[in-house]
Amino acid sequence: MIEDKLTQLKFEDLLIFITGADEVPTLGFPSKPCINFYTQEAGQRRLPYTSTCAMTLFLPRGITEEQKLHNLLNQSVKDSWGFLKV
């Protein structure tokens, strides 16, 4: 599990969320996953999001509390479950 004290998300959950794959390909990914940070507009709250094609995780700037960032990421991942099963 990722940080046992904070979440029940597994590495596989984050892998699917960021890459769209439920396991690392035998020959690896064509590029490394990356993280970008975005600035939220005043009065707006946007959850962390991903581009599975670019294997990029986008996280909001200015979150100073670990638990708050955890909650936002947890909500994003859980809200995305089933997206690839359409």
Secondary structure, DSSP 4 states (H G I P E B T S, - for coil): --STTT----HHHHHHHHHS-SS--TT--SS--EEEEEPPPTT-----EEETTTTEEEEETT---HHHHHHHHHHHHHHHTTGGG-
